[in-house]
Amino acid sequence: MSTPCHPVLAQLVGLADRRILVLDGGMGTMVQRLKLSEGDFRGASFADHGSELKGNMDILCLSQPKLVTQIHDEYLSVGADIIETNSFSGTRVAQADFLCESLVYDLNVQAARLARAAAERWTEKTPDKPRFVAGAIGPTNRTLSLSPDVEDPGFRAITFDELRDAYREQVRGLLDGGADILLVETIFDTLNAKACLVAIEEEIAQRGGARPPLMISVTITDNSGRTLSGQTVEAFWRSVEHAHPFSVGINCALGAEQMRPYLVELAKIAPCYTHCYPNAGLPNAFGEYDELPEATAGHLSEFAQAGLANILGGCCGTGPEHVQAIAEALREIPPREVPKEPDGSGLSNLSGLEPLTIRPESNFIMIGERTNVTGSRRFARLIKEDDFTTALEVAKQQVDGGANIIDINMDEGML
């Protein structure tokens, strides 16, 4: 039985096969330019709220909707095909910093509705250039792969299930508000992203019907070419390719010039559309971005000419002037052709912090079997005692002994 195709997906594919699509620029950048006060963030709706709200960009969807609409309109007026909802921190995990957990669903519904209304107005103005709404889902301020306590590497500030449930609440609001696309972005921890992907699949399964187009966007934190949790670009892709996204790409942390080698790598192995929306260069000593629109557009134009991307836009430090320059620079450049047989297709591709591809010419692949509750009494005892730190030593011993893969088996009745 074939999977139904979402109507927006069919429309996007038709457009992306013909031209490079333009994503908007930074929402936070635009808000920061306005130099809003605490009172501005509160508005009339939250005058008596019990916590400071300044810096909570997402709350502006409820307290200053006209301001958010104005920003969407500015990006649409200069050529953006896809605008992001103002919901980057729209989970109860992130909103807890502002005591706004109870507002999460309404916040996401409103964020999507504001963007939806703006996109529809501009589609009516330019029927030959339809506009789309991407429901922005940020990484939260928690991480599942790393401990926030250097003295306790096994400690986690949140569980997978808690994060999945938080994401699902956000996804429900974005879909109810009318988002066309779900954009899981600025991913620094792949396990966080997997919690979000599970939340999306569960929410779609409950609703029935086809899943909206999915965009997955990773952040490479520095010139090491790895995410904050340690994965390379290829290892990241191998970890999420099962989700069959409409596009996969890179955003934030770096400017376009520093992103290029990682986009090259991704474009070779991804059998889907690719995107890139960099910062306006690297921040200066004051945390501000100095790269001029012409420079950003020049870098992204070169990406396009090299056949690296299908969707291009801006992240931190970019505004409408950057998006306008990008749109003009891309106008005559054809989109990247999605490879029918990308590198590694047809082979067994696995991932840890780095990828492992099993090829016909590969040597023996060693699998460590001692992390098995039915095959190792010591490992089973450590698991039953919740001594996961020592249990990890069992895995490390196998890696030190030459294992390429660790087989973790918890299949024991009543454990």
C-alpha positions as CSV (number, residue, x, y, z in Angstrom):
1,M,0.0,0.0,0.0
2,S,1.6,3.3,-1.1
3,T,2.0,6.2,1.3
4,P,-0.4,9.1,0.4
5,C,1.3,12.3,-0.9
6,H,0.6,15.5,0.8
7,P,-0.8,18.1,-1.7
8,V,1.7,20.7,-0.5
9,L,4.6,18.3,-1.1
10,A,3.5,17.7,-4.7
11,Q,3.3,21.5,-5.2
12,L,6.7,22.1,-3.6
13,V,8.4,19.3,-5.7
14,G,7.0,20.8,-8.9
15,L,8.5,24.2,-8.0
16,A,11.8,22.9,-6.6
17,D,12.4,20.9,-9.8
18,R,12.2,24.2,-11.8
19,R,14.0,26.7,-9.7
20,I,15.8,27.4,-6.4
21,L,13.4,28.3,-3.7
22,V,14.1,31.2,-1.3
23,L,13.7,30.9,2.4
24,D,13.3,34.0,4.6
25,G,15.9,35.5,7.0
26,G,16.2,35.8,10.7
27,M,13.1,36.6,12.8
28,G,15.2,37.3,15.9
29,T,17.4,39.7,13.9
30,M,14.4,41.7,12.9
31,V,13.0,41.8,16.5
32,Q,16.4,42.9,17.9
33,R,16.5,45.8,15.5
34,L,13.3,47.2,17.0
35,K,14.9,47.4,20.5
36,L,11.7,46.4,22.3
37,S,11.3,47.0,26.0
38,E,9.9,44.6,28.6
39,G,6.6,46.4,28.3
40,D,6.6,45.8,24.5
41,F,7.1,42.1,25.0
42,R,4.3,41.9,27.6
43,G,1.8,44.0,25.6
44,A,-1.7,44.4,27.1
45,S,-2.1,40.6,27.3
46,F,0.7,39.8,29.7
47,A,1.0,43.0,31.8
48,D,0.7,41.0,35.0
49,H,2.7,38.0,34.0
50,G,4.8,36.7,36.9
51,S,8.1,36.5,35.0
52,E,10.3,38.7,32.8
53,L,9.3,38.3,29.1
54,K,11.9,40.4,27.4
55,G,13.8,38.1,25.0
56,N,11.0,35.7,24.5
57,M,10.6,36.2,20.8
58,D,7.8,33.7,20.5
59,I,5.5,35.5,22.9
60,L,5.3,38.3,20.4
61,C,2.9,36.2,18.4
62,L,0.4,36.7,21.2
63,S,1.4,40.1,22.6
64,Q,2.4,41.9,19.4
65,P,0.9,40.0,16.4
66,K,1.0,43.1,14.1
67,L,4.7,43.3,14.6
68,V,5.2,39.6,13.7
69,T,3.0,40.0,10.6
70,Q,5.0,43.1,9.5
71,I,8.2,41.1,9.6
72,H,6.6,38.3,7.6
73,D,5.4,40.8,5.0
74,E,8.9,42.4,4.7
75,Y,10.4,39.0,3.8
76,L,7.6,38.1,1.4
77,S,7.9,41.5,-0.3
78,V,11.5,40.9,-1.3
79,G,11.0,37.4,-2.8
80,A,10.8,34.8,0.0
81,D,9.0,31.6,-1.2
82,I,9.0,30.1,2.3
83,I,8.6,32.0,5.6
84,E,9.2,30.5,9.0
85,T,6.8,30.8,11.9
86,N,7.9,32.7,14.9
87,S,8.0,29.6,17.0
88,F,11.7,28.6,17.3
89,S,11.4,28.3,21.1
90,G,7.8,27.1,21.1
91,T,8.0,24.1,23.4
92,R,7.1,23.9,27.0
93,V,10.8,23.0,27.7
94,A,12.1,26.3,26.3
95,Q,9.1,28.4,27.5
96,A,9.6,27.2,31.1
97,D,12.4,29.9,31.4
98,F,9.6,32.5,31.1
99,L,6.9,30.6,33.0
100,C,4.9,30.3,29.8
101,E,4.4,26.6,29.6
102,S,0.6,26.9,29.6
103,L,0.7,29.2,26.5
104,V,2.6,26.8,24.2
105,Y,-0.3,25.4,22.2
106,D,-1.9,28.8,21.7
107,L,1.5,30.4,20.9
108,N,2.1,27.8,18.1
109,V,-1.3,28.1,16.7
110,Q,-1.1,31.8,16.5
111,A,2.5,31.7,15.0
112,A,1.2,29.5,12.2
113,R,-1.9,31.6,11.7
114,L,0.0,34.8,11.3
115,A,2.4,33.4,8.8
116,R,-0.4,31.6,7.0
117,A,-2.4,34.8,6.6
118,A,0.6,36.7,5.3
119,A,1.5,33.9,2.8
120,E,-2.0,33.7,1.5
121,R,-2.1,37.5,0.9
122,W,1.1,37.4,-1.1
123,T,0.0,34.3,-3.0
124,E,-3.1,36.3,-4.1
125,K,-0.8,39.2,-5.2
126,T,1.5,36.9,-7.2
127,P,-0.4,33.7,-8.2
128,D,2.5,32.6,-10.3
129,K,4.7,32.6,-7.1
130,P,2.9,30.7,-4.3
131,R,4.2,31.2,-0.8
132,F,4.5,28.6,1.9
133,V,4.7,28.5,5.7
134,A,7.3,26.4,7.5
135,G,6.5,25.6,11.1
136,A,9.8,26.4,12.9
137,I,10.8,23.8,15.5
138,G,14.0,24.7,17.4
139,P,16.3,22.4,19.4
140,T,15.2,23.5,22.9
141,N,17.7,24.5,25.6
142,R,18.1,20.9,26.8
143,T,20.2,18.0,25.3
144,L,19.6,14.3,25.5
145,S,23.1,13.2,24.4
146,L,25.2,15.3,26.8
147,S,25.2,15.8,30.6
148,P,25.0,19.4,31.9
149,D,27.0,18.2,34.9
150,V,30.7,17.6,34.2
151,E,30.9,15.7,37.5
152,D,28.1,13.3,36.4
153,P,28.4,12.3,32.8
154,G,25.3,10.0,33.0
155,F,23.0,12.7,34.2
156,R,20.4,14.2,31.9
157,A,18.2,17.2,32.5
158,I,15.3,15.7,30.5
159,T,14.2,12.3,29.2
160,F,13.5,11.3,25.6
161,D,9.8,10.8,26.4
162,E,9.5,14.2,28.0
163,L,11.1,15.9,25.1
164,R,9.0,13.9,22.6
165,D,5.8,15.0,24.4
166,A,6.9,18.6,24.4
167,Y,7.6,18.5,20.7
168,R,4.3,16.8,19.9
169,E,2.4,19.6,21.7
170,Q,4.3,22.1,19.5
171,V,3.7,20.1,16.3
172,R,0.0,19.9,17.1
173,G,-0.3,23.7,17.4
174,L,1.7,24.4,14.2
175,L,-0.5,22.0,12.2
176,D,-3.7,23.3,13.7
177,G,-2.6,26.8,12.8
178,G,-2.0,26.0,9.2
179,A,1.7,25.3,8.7
180,D,2.5,23.8,5.3
181,I,5.9,22.4,6.2
182,L,7.5,21.2,9.4
183,L,11.0,22.5,9.8
184,V,13.2,20.8,12.5
185,E,16.1,23.2,12.6
186,T,19.3,24.2,14.2
187,I,19.9,20.6,15.3
188,F,22.9,20.4,17.6
189,D,22.0,17.0,19.1
190,T,20.6,14.3,16.8
191,L,18.9,12.5,19.7
192,N,16.8,15.7,20.3
193,A,15.9,15.6,16.6
194,K,14.9,12.0,16.8
195,A,12.5,12.8,19.7
196,C,11.0,15.5,17.4
197,L,10.7,13.1,14.5
198,V,9.0,10.5,16.6
199,A,6.6,13.2,17.9
200,I,5.8,14.2,14.3
201,E,5.1,10.6,13.2
202,E,2.9,10.0,16.3
203,E,0.9,13.2,15.7
204,I,0.4,12.4,12.0
205,A,-0.6,8.8,12.8
206,Q,-3.3,10.1,15.2
207,R,-4.6,12.6,12.7
208,G,-4.5,10.2,9.7
209,G,-3.6,11.3,6.2
210,A,-0.3,12.3,4.7
211,R,2.5,13.9,6.6
212,P,3.4,17.5,5.5
213,P,6.7,18.1,3.9
214,L,9.6,17.8,6.4
215,M,12.7,19.9,6.4
216,I,15.6,18.8,8.6
217,S,18.4,21.3,9.3
218,V,21.6,20.6,11.2
219,T,24.0,23.0,12.8
220,I,27.8,22.4,12.4
221,T,29.2,24.3,15.4
222,D,32.7,25.0,14.2
223,N,35.4,24.0,11.6
224,S,35.7,20.6,13.2
225,G,32.8,19.7,10.9
226,R,30.7,18.2,13.7
227,T,27.6,18.9,15.6
228,L,27.8,19.9,19.3
229,S,27.0,16.3,20.2
230,G,29.9,15.1,18.0
231,Q,28.5,13.8,14.8
232,T,29.9,14.4,11.3
233,V,27.6,15.6,8.6
234,E,27.4,12.1,7.0
235,A,26.8,10.4,10.3
236,F,24.0,12.9,11.0
237,W,22.4,12.2,7.7
238,R,22.6,8.4,8.2
239,S,20.8,8.9,11.5
240,V,17.8,10.8,10.1
241,E,17.5,9.6,6.5
242,H,14.8,7.1,7.6
243,A,12.4,10.1,8.0
244,H,12.5,10.7,4.2
245,P,12.6,14.5,4.4
246,F,11.6,16.9,1.6
247,S,14.9,18.6,2.2
248,V,18.0,18.3,4.5
249,G,20.5,21.0,5.0
250,I,22.6,23.2,7.3
251,N,21.8,26.4,9.1
252,C,23.2,28.8,11.8
253,A,26.5,28.8,13.8
254,L,28.6,29.5,10.7
255,G,28.6,31.9,7.8
256,A,28.2,30.6,4.2
257,E,31.9,30.5,3.5
258,Q,32.6,28.2,6.4
259,M,29.5,26.0,5.6
260,R,30.5,25.2,2.1
261,P,32.6,22.0,2.6
262,Y,29.8,20.4,4.7
263,L,27.1,21.3,2.2
264,V,29.2,19.7,-0.5
265,E,29.4,16.5,1.5
266,L,25.6,16.5,2.2
267,A,24.7,17.2,-1.5
268,K,26.6,14.1,-2.6
269,I,24.9,11.7,-0.3
270,A,21.3,13.0,0.2
271,P,18.7,11.7,-2.3
272,C,16.4,14.6,-1.5
273,Y,16.5,18.4,-1.9
274,T,19.2,20.3,0.0
275,H,19.0,23.7,1.7
276,C,21.4,26.1,3.3
277,Y,20.6,29.2,5.3
278,P,23.7,30.6,7.0
279,N,24.4,33.4,9.4
280,A,25.6,36.7,7.9
281,G,29.2,35.7,8.4
282,L,30.7,35.1,11.8
283,P,29.8,37.4,14.8
284,N,32.2,40.2,15.7
285,A,33.5,40.9,19.2
286,F,30.2,42.4,20.1
287,G,28.2,39.4,18.9
288,E,26.9,41.3,15.9
289,Y,26.9,40.3,12.3
290,D,28.7,42.5,9.7
291,E,28.4,40.6,6.4
292,L,26.7,42.7,3.8
293,P,23.8,41.4,1.7
294,E,26.0,41.4,-1.4
295,A,28.5,39.1,0.2
296,T,26.0,36.7,1.5
297,A,24.2,36.6,-1.8
298,G,27.6,36.1,-3.6
299,H,28.4,33.0,-1.5
300,L,25.0,31.5,-1.9
301,S,25.0,32.2,-5.7
302,E,28.3,30.3,-5.9
303,F,26.6,27.4,-4.0
304,A,23.8,27.4,-6.5
305,Q,26.1,27.5,-9.5
306,A,28.1,24.6,-8.1
307,G,24.8,22.6,-7.9
308,L,24.8,22.2,-4.1
309,A,21.4,23.5,-3.1
310,N,17.7,23.7,-3.9
311,I,16.6,26.1,-1.1
312,L,18.6,29.0,0.1
313,G,18.0,31.8,2.7
314,G,19.4,33.4,5.7
315,C,19.7,32.8,9.5
316,C,21.2,35.0,12.3
317,G,22.1,38.5,11.2
318,T,20.3,38.4,7.9
319,G,17.3,40.6,7.1
320,P,15.1,41.5,4.2
321,E,18.0,43.2,2.5
322,H,19.9,39.9,2.5
323,V,17.0,37.9,1.3
324,Q,16.3,40.4,-1.6
325,A,20.0,40.1,-2.7
326,I,19.8,36.3,-2.5
327,A,16.6,36.1,-4.5
328,E,18.0,38.4,-7.2
329,A,21.3,36.5,-7.4
330,L,19.5,33.1,-7.8
331,R,17.0,34.2,-10.4
332,E,18.7,32.6,-13.4
333,I,20.5,29.7,-11.8
334,P,19.0,26.2,-12.1
335,P,18.4,24.1,-9.0
336,R,20.6,21.2,-7.9
337,E,19.7,18.0,-9.6
338,V,18.8,15.4,-6.9
339,P,21.1,12.4,-7.5
340,K,19.3,9.2,-8.4
341,E,22.1,7.1,-6.9
342,P,23.9,9.2,-4.3
343,D,27.1,8.1,-2.7
344,G,26.5,5.1,-0.5
345,S,23.2,4.1,-2.0
346,G,22.5,0.3,-2.0
347,L,25.0,-0.2,0.8
348,S,24.6,-0.7,4.6
349,N,25.1,2.7,6.1
350,L,25.3,3.0,9.9
351,S,26.2,5.9,12.1
352,G,27.7,6.7,15.5
353,L,29.7,9.9,15.8
354,E,31.1,8.9,12.4
355,P,29.5,6.9,9.6
356,L,30.2,3.3,8.9
357,T,29.5,2.1,5.4
358,I,29.9,-1.7,4.7
359,R,31.2,-2.1,1.2
360,P,32.0,-5.3,-0.8
361,E,35.7,-4.6,-0.3
362,S,35.4,-4.0,3.5
363,N,37.3,-6.1,5.9
364,F,35.7,-8.1,8.6
365,I,33.2,-6.0,10.6
366,M,33.6,-6.8,14.3
367,I,30.4,-6.6,16.5
368,G,30.7,-6.3,20.2
369,E,28.2,-8.7,21.9
370,R,28.9,-8.2,25.6
371,T,26.4,-5.3,26.1
372,N,23.7,-8.0,26.3
373,V,21.7,-8.7,29.4
374,T,21.2,-12.3,28.4
375,G,24.8,-12.9,27.3
376,S,26.8,-11.1,30.1
377,R,26.0,-11.5,33.8
378,R,28.1,-8.5,34.6
379,F,26.3,-6.2,32.2
380,A,22.9,-7.5,33.3
381,R,23.8,-6.8,36.9
382,L,25.0,-3.3,36.2
383,I,21.8,-2.5,34.3
384,K,19.5,-3.9,37.0
385,E,21.5,-1.7,39.5
386,D,21.1,1.4,37.3
387,D,24.8,1.7,37.2
388,F,24.9,2.9,33.6
389,T,28.3,4.6,33.9
390,T,30.1,1.3,34.7
391,A,27.9,-0.5,32.1
392,L,29.4,1.9,29.5
393,E,32.8,0.6,30.4
394,V,31.7,-2.8,29.1
395,A,31.0,-1.1,25.7
396,K,34.3,0.8,25.8
397,Q,36.2,-2.4,26.4
398,Q,34.7,-3.8,23.2
399,V,35.5,-0.7,21.2
400,D,39.1,-0.8,22.5
401,G,39.2,-4.4,21.4
402,G,38.4,-3.6,17.9
403,A,34.6,-3.6,17.6
404,N,33.1,-1.6,14.8
405,I,29.5,-2.0,16.1
406,I,28.1,-2.5,19.6
407,D,25.1,-4.7,19.9
408,I,23.0,-3.4,22.9
409,N,20.4,-6.0,23.9
410,M,17.9,-5.4,26.7
411,D,15.6,-8.2,25.7
412,E,15.1,-10.0,29.0
413,G,11.7,-10.7,30.5
414,M,10.6,-8.4,33.4
415,L,13.9,-6.4,33.4
